[in-house]
């Protein structure tokens, strides 16, 4: 159960999501606990329920929508794939990589040139289905977790306990954290990739539906605790940071500021590079998933190769926007699709 729990945690622990919690803390200040409560629901509990409900219903998202019209579930699945693919998630990973890992080290590099290089790598590795992504991922996630643990522990130890004065009421802080949790996209990812976790549980000998549900529940508890500690720690660091409030807030700049002030230059460079590489592997995995989805949906009319190329091109164009710009346009899409997925889950 613990092994599956960590697998579930790895699925939800997206490096690109790390830019969100510090911003929540900065915006809500002394009301950060209320914001964490809202974020906890949409970014941690809801994705866990997504996997759990799919496990209870069957093995994939379409099983969850058995009581709805087949055409509706197909359209909804398409919208979800586009959100966790070329419309939002993939371009955001590229933009995050540039702003966190490239721009601070190579400020003269054009973002358009970077997009060509980044998606050239994504395209090449997605088409070759190289195992280098899995190999890098096995080392990157533990390394990133260690650096983040160090960042949070030292941050709590070193920073003053005085939080930024709240500019939101407790209710406003809760709602802000709740809606900001949409940007993790983990609820959408949970219902699509739940099959991976369910297969892992089945392979361990839990073949009955009630057994799968029980194991998934306890695995989800492990994942929930890990995510709560990391996200909660980062929200707190955002609430006590000395980031200049007069400055226009950039989520990526805020994360870099916090890591530099706590870990120093080399520590912040380490976390920036780790996040950038993790975003690259995430982009490759999502691009491959998009290609496979359209190949299956169209019964090979759109080949895997065509799907991967189209996804990479669309993502490259959208990634030229800043991370904050992508988040700003994404919220309009997510405010529409999230309630529908929530309804199916609950």
Secondary structure, DSSP 8 states (H G I E B T S, - for coil): -HHHHHHHHHHH--GGGHHHHHHHHHHHGGGHHHHHHHHHIIIIIHHHHHHHHHHHH-SSHHHHTTTS-HHHHHHHHHHHHHIIIIITHHHHHHHHIIIIIITTT-TTS-HHHHHHHHHHHHHHHHHHT-THHHHHHHHHHHHHHHHHHHHHHHHHHHS-S-----SS-HHHHHHHHHHHGGGG-HHHHHHHHHHHHHHHHHHTT--SHHHHHHHHHHHHHHHHHHHHHHHHHHHHHHHH----TTS---HHHHHHHHHHHHHHHHHHHHHHHHHHHHHHHHHHHHHHHHHHHHHHHTTTSS-HHHHHHHHHHHHHHHTTS-HHHHHHHHHHHHHHHHHHHHHHH-
